[in-house]
Amino acid sequence: MTAVGQVTRPLRVALLVGSARDGRLAPDVAGWFARVTAHRDDLVLDVVDVAEHPLPASLDAADPRAAALRPRLAGAEAYVVVVPEYNRSVPGPLKTLIDSFQSEWEAKPVGFVGYGLGMAGGVRAIEHLRQIFAEFHCVGMKDVVTFPRVLEHYDADGNFPAEPEGAEAAAKLMLDQLLWWAAALREAKSLRPYNAP
């Protein structure tokens, strides 16, 4: 790396798909986001879906399911969370995923893609996630992507989103910030390892 923000190899970003409910819309939102990132050569995306990785409520770090997921989360240099707003907060399986790990999150940036059935568009869930990830010494991105009244973002054929231009612009803004922080933290940690107090 020659300067902050100039990367010599793509940054590793984990996309956390945060809903496991039947009938969930998370795969549509996450699929759209993955397609947006596919046009960039400065990142490599790894999709981690909570529905495919159920973790024990005991938060047992030695549980085989947590142990299998640990290298993927630890190897990520940044995260993006796709989160629906359930009862003004985050889904339980997503909170369990976050709480099942500790050092894997530290000193890394986090971006947010929220959606909901109402006008809030996942903003309240995102604000809760900001507080949660701050506890792990993460840097939350200021700009986010939201889909208020998410059902209105499908076209007559069920394609999501119906009008992608605005969403893509918001995603680019958030990703540009995320990757700046990821590159800066990659460089900083190569000079001095981060040790959480």
C-alpha positions in Angstrom: 0.0 0.0 0.0 1.4 3.3 -1.0 -1.1 5.7 0.6 -4.3 5.5 2.6 -7.1 4.4 0.4 -4.8 2.9 -2.3 -5.0 -0.9 -2.0 -2.6 -3.3 -3.5 -5.0 -6.2 -3.2 -8.8 -6.3 -2.9 -10.3 -5.8 0.6 -12.2 -8.7 2.1 -15.8 -7.7 2.9 -18.2 -10.0 4.7 -21.9 -9.4 3.9 -24.0 -10.4 6.9 -27.5 -11.4 5.9 -29.4 -10.7 9.1 -32.8 -12.4 8.9 -33.7 -16.1 9.3 -37.5 -15.8 9.2 -39.7 -17.7 6.9 -40.8 -15.5 4.0 -37.9 -13.1 4.6 -36.9 -10.5 2.1 -33.2 -10.4 3.1 -32.0 -12.7 0.2 -33.5 -10.2 -2.3 -31.8 -7.2 -0.7 -28.5 -9.0 -0.1 -28.6 -10.4 -3.7 -29.0 -6.8 -5.1 -26.1 -5.6 -2.9 -23.9 -8.5 -4.0 -24.6 -7.6 -7.7 -23.6 -4.0 -7.0 -20.3 -5.1 -5.5 -19.6 -7.4 -8.4 -18.8 -4.3 -10.5 -16.0 -3.3 -8.2 -12.4 -4.6 -8.3 -11.4 -3.2 -4.9 -13.2 -5.8 -2.8 -14.0 -9.5 -2.5 -17.4 -10.3 -1.0 -18.1 -13.3 1.3 -21.8 -13.8 2.1 -22.6 -15.0 5.6 -26.4 -15.7 6.0 -27.7 -16.2 9.5 -30.3 -18.6 8.1 -27.5 -20.9 7.0 -25.4 -20.5 10.1 -27.7 -21.0 13.2 -25.7 -20.4 16.3 -26.5 -21.6 19.9 -28.2 -19.2 22.3 -25.5 -20.2 24.8 -22.9 -18.2 22.8 -20.5 -21.0 23.3 -17.3 -20.1 21.6 -16.3 -23.7 21.4 -19.5 -24.8 19.6 -18.5 -26.4 16.3 -20.9 -24.1 14.4 -19.2 -21.0 15.8 -15.7 -22.5 15.3 -16.5 -23.2 11.6 -17.6 -19.6 11.0 -14.8 -17.9 13.0 -12.1 -17.9 10.2 -14.5 -16.3 7.7 -15.4 -13.5 10.1 -11.8 -13.0 11.4 -10.5 -12.9 7.8 -12.9 -10.1 6.8 -11.4 -6.6 6.8 -14.9 -5.0 6.7 -18.5 -5.9 7.1 -21.8 -4.9 5.6 -25.0 -5.9 7.5 -28.3 -6.4 5.7 -30.8 -5.9 8.4 -34.6 -5.7 8.5 -36.3 -3.8 11.3 -38.3 -6.1 13.5 -40.2 -4.4 16.3 -37.9 -1.3 16.1 -34.8 -3.4 16.5 -32.6 -6.1 15.1 -33.5 -9.8 14.5 -32.6 -12.2 17.2 -30.4 -14.5 15.1 -28.3 -11.5 14.0 -27.7 -10.4 17.6 -26.7 -14.0 18.5 -24.3 -14.1 15.6 -22.7 -10.8 16.7 -22.5 -11.8 20.3 -21.0 -15.2 19.5 -17.7 -13.5 18.5 -15.5 -10.8 20.0 -12.0 -10.2 18.6 -13.2 -11.0 15.1 -15.0 -7.7 14.9 -12.3 -5.4 16.4 -10.9 -2.4 14.6 -12.9 -3.0 11.4 -15.5 -0.8 9.6 -19.1 -1.7 9.3 -21.6 -0.6 6.7 -25.4 -1.0 6.9 -28.2 -1.8 4.4 -31.6 -1.6 6.2 -35.2 -2.2 5.1 -38.6 -2.3 6.7 -42.3 -2.4 5.9 -42.7 1.2 7.3 -41.2 4.6 6.6 -38.3 4.1 8.9 -36.7 1.7 6.4 -34.6 -0.1 9.0 -33.0 3.0 10.4 -33.9 2.1 14.0 -32.3 -1.3 13.6 -29.3 0.3 12.1 -29.0 2.7 15.0 -29.1 -0.2 17.4 -26.4 -2.0 15.4 -24.2 1.1 15.6 -24.2 0.9 19.4 -23.6 -2.9 19.4 -20.7 -2.8 17.0 -19.2 0.2 18.8 -18.8 -2.1 21.8 -16.5 -4.2 19.7 -14.3 -1.2 18.6 -15.8 -1.1 15.1 -16.2 2.0 13.0 -19.8 2.4 11.8 -20.3 4.2 8.5 -22.2 7.5 8.6 -24.0 6.9 5.3 -26.3 3.9 4.9 -28.6 2.3 2.4 -32.3 2.1 3.3 -35.4 0.8 1.7 -38.5 2.3 3.5 -41.8 0.6 2.6 -39.7 -2.2 1.1 -42.6 -3.9 -0.7 -42.9 -0.8 -2.9 -39.4 -1.4 -4.1 -40.5 -4.5 -6.1 -41.7 -4.1 -9.7 -44.7 -5.9 -11.2 -42.5 -8.9 -12.0 -41.1 -9.2 -8.5 -37.7 -7.7 -9.4 -35.8 -5.8 -6.6 -35.3 -2.9 -6.6 -37.7 -1.6 -9.1 -35.7 1.7 -9.6 -32.1 0.8 -8.7 -30.4 4.2 -9.6 -30.9 5.9 -6.2 -30.1 2.7 -4.2 -26.9 2.1 -6.3 -25.7 5.7 -5.6 -26.3 5.2 -1.9 -24.5 1.9 -2.0 -21.5 3.4 -3.8 -21.3 6.2 -1.2 -21.3 3.8 1.7 -18.9 1.4 0.0 -16.4 4.1 -0.8 -16.4 5.2 2.9 -16.2 1.5 4.1 -13.2 0.7 1.8 -11.4 3.9 2.8 -11.6 2.8 6.4 -10.8 -0.8 5.7 -7.6 0.3 3.7 -6.6 2.7 6.4 -7.1 0.2 9.2 -5.3 -2.5 7.2 -2.3 -0.2 6.9 -2.4 0.9 10.5 -2.7 -2.7 11.8 0.3 -3.8 9.7 2.4 -1.2 11.5 0.9 -1.7 15.0 -1.5 -4.5 16.0 -4.7 -3.3 17.5 -5.0 -4.3 21.2 -8.5 -3.7 22.7 -8.3 -2.6 26.3 
